[in-house]
């Protein structure tokens, strides 16, 4: 099984593959705009159902090409007034082509997970909402992720200093457009998609390990990124070609965006399970 995502000239086919018994393609139908009136003097309520339904699709799969993962990320992050994004489920119980976009209100509508020890292997989770018509309150916003060829290492660049994070990392990239709206409309099957002229979310969550000789790197991150206000400036996150990615401008996000741990029996290892960074305007 596979689902094909299309947006203008871009197209990515996602094989729906995972462990046994894992749901690979899920369709949820609902009627959030239906009005159920209770307290009308009847033992059962009365109902008014005149507005469009809501249909969400969730899918799990794997990609085997870094460039395809970048293409899919850019499709979820970009938005066009006159170009629809569509999915082709390639399953007999669904239409051949469905207009759908990143699930509204979901800052992680697309998740791309890169695991250490694998090449050209990306675990994908995607959530989209079907719509009938598009209304634009936004100019076209096209995003092209920086691409590069190379073998790393992944680096942070801040205050004129470069911190090597290594090459054996776990990286998850999540993308969403949580400010966009799917607005119900009377007498139609599916809602109207209203794109907002607001920022998308594009986050990297990175996990890595350092031996005790990496204390200087940990201290530099602490002092230059977290103990000093960054003002209007971000920091550089340069993949140097790992996963075919180049350099992003980012800032830490969240109240616990950098975690360091020491574990019993691993006295010489500093483990960083979480370094959460959000892409910002360069």
N, C-alpha and C positions, 0 to 999 in steps of 0.2 A: 504494500500500500504506500501511496505517497500523496502529498498535497502540494499543489503548485501555487505559489504566490506571484502575482503579476502587478506591476505598477509602471505604466508607460513602457519604456523599452527594457525595463528590468524584469527578470523572471528567475525564480529559484524554486526548484523542486525538492521538497523535504521528505525523505523516506521516513515512514512511521515505523520505527524499530525501537524495541526496548526489551526488558526482561519478560519472561513468561507471565501472563495474566495481568500485565500492566495495561490500563486503559490508554489507547493510543489516540483516539479521536472521539471527542465528546461534544454533543450538541445539547444545549439547555434552552428550552422554550419557556417563556413566562409572560404574564399579562400584568405588569406593574401599574398600568394606567387604568385597570378595571376598578370600578367603584362598587363596593358591597355595602349596602345600606341596612344597618341593623336598627332596631328600635322603631320599626314602621308598623307595629301592631300585628305582625305576622310571626308565626312560630319559627319560620325560616326567613333569612334575609332576602331582600330584593337586590337585583344587580343591574348595573348599567355598564355595558361593554361596547364602547364606540371608538376606542383609540387603538393605535398600532401595538403589536406584541413586541417582545424583546427576545432576540436569539443570540446566544453566545456560543462560540466554538473554542474548545481547548484541545490542543494537540501536543503530542510528545514524539520526538524523533531524533535522528542523528544526521549530521552533515559530515562529509568526508573531504571537504575542500575549504581552506581558510578564506579564499576569496568569496565563495558563496555565502559563508557566514557574515562577512562584511557587507555583501550586497543586501542580505536580508535585514541586517541591522539598519542600514541606510534607508531601506524601504519603510521600516517602522518609525524612523525618526523624521523623515521628510514628509511634507504635506503639500498638496497641489489643489488649486481651486477647481481645475477643470479635468483632472486626471483621477480616475478611481483606482483604488487598490482592490483587487479581486483575489479570491481563492478558488481553486478547482479541486474539490475533494477526491475526484476520480473514484467515487463510490456510487453504486446504483440508487441508493435511497436519497441522494441529494441532487440538486440542480447541477448542471455542467459547470456553471460559473456563478459565483456569489459575490456581490459587492460587500466588502467587509473591511474594517480598519481596526487599528489597535484598540483594545477594550478600554472604553472611557473610564476615567477615575483610577486606572491601574498604572502605577508607575513602573511596573515590571511586566508589561504585556508581552515582552520578549525576553527570554533568558537564554544566554549562550554560555555554556560551561566548558572550559578548557582544562583538562586534567593532565598532570605531569606524566611523562613516559609514553605519551601517544602523539603521533604526528597526523595532521589532517583528520582530526577526530573531534567533533564538537557535539555535545549533548544540547538539545534544543527543546524549549517549552514555549509555546505561543498561544496567546489568547486574543481573539478578535470578536467584534460585534457586527452583525449583519445590518445593513441599512438599505433604504430604498432610494433616497435622494440626498444630494449633498448641497449644503448652503455654506458659502465661504464668508467668514469675517476676517480673513487673513490673506496676506500676500503669499505667493509660492515661497516655500522655505525648503530648499534642497540642501541635504547634508551629504558630504562625502568624507567618510572616515579616512584619516591619513594612513597610507599604505607604504610599506617598505619591505625590502628583501634583506634578510640578515639572520644571524644566529644569536642575537642578544649580546649582553645580558639586558634584562629589564632594569631600568634606572629611574631614580627620582632625581630631579634637578631643582635645586633651591638655593638661593643666596650665593650663587657662584660655585656651589658644591655639587658633586655628583655622587649619589649613593647607589651602589650596585645591590640589587635585590636577588640577582642570580638568574638562572634559567629553569630551575626545577620548581615551578610554582603552580599553585592552583588559582585559576582566574575565572571569575564569573562576571559577565557583562550583562546588565539589564537595561532595557530601554522601554519607555512608555511616553504617552502624551496625556497625562491625567487631567488636563484642563479642558480637553475636547468634550463635546456633549453629543449624546444621541437623544434627540428630542421627539417625544411621541407626537403623533398627528392623527386626527380623527379620520376614520374611513379608509385607512391604508394598512397594509400588512406589516410594514416595517418602519422604523423611525427614520427621521431626518438626521443626517450627520452634520453637525455644526463644528467646523474646525475653528479653534480660537488662536488669535495672534499672541500666544504665550509660549513659554519655553517648554521644550521636551525635557525628560529626565534621561540621563545617560550615565550609568554608574559602573565602576569597576570595584569588585571585591577581591582582594588579593591575599593569598595565604602563602607563607614561606618560612624557612628555617635558617638560622645562622648559628655557626659555632661560636664559642665564647670569644673568639677573636673578632667577632662582628659587633662587639659592644660599641665601638666608635660609630658604626652605622646607625645603631639604635639611638644613641645619644644625639646624633645629628638630626635624625627625624624628630626626636622629642624637642630639641632646642630650636631648630630652624622652622619647623612646621607648626608645632602646637604651643610652644611657649612665647611665640612672637606673633602679634596680629599681622596677617598677610595684606591688610588693606584691600586695594582693588586688584592685587596681583595674585595669580595662581602659581602653582608649581608645575614643573614638567614631569610627565609620566611617559617615558620613552621606551617602547618595546623593542626598538632596534631590530625589527624584522621578525621577532617571535610572533607566531600566529599571523604573520604578514602585516602586522600593525606597526605604525610609526609613532610619532610623538603627539600626545594630547596635553592640553592645559587643564589642570584639575585643581580641586580643593577638597580637603577632608570634609565629610558630611556626617552629622549625627553626634550624639553625646558619647558614643564609645567607638569611634571610627578607627582607633589604633589600639590593638590589644597585644601585649607581650606576656608570655607565660613561660614558666619553668615547670617541668614535670619530674616526678619521682623516678629515679633511675636514669635520667638523662641530664646529668649535671652540666655537661659541656654544650648543651644545645639551648638556644633561645628560639622559642617557637612564636611566630606571629600568625595566629589563625585568622586575623581580621585586620586588613587595612582598606577602609572604604573611602573611595574617592569619586567625586562627581565631576564630569566634564563641564567646563565653563567656556564662555566666549574668550577667545585668545586676545 
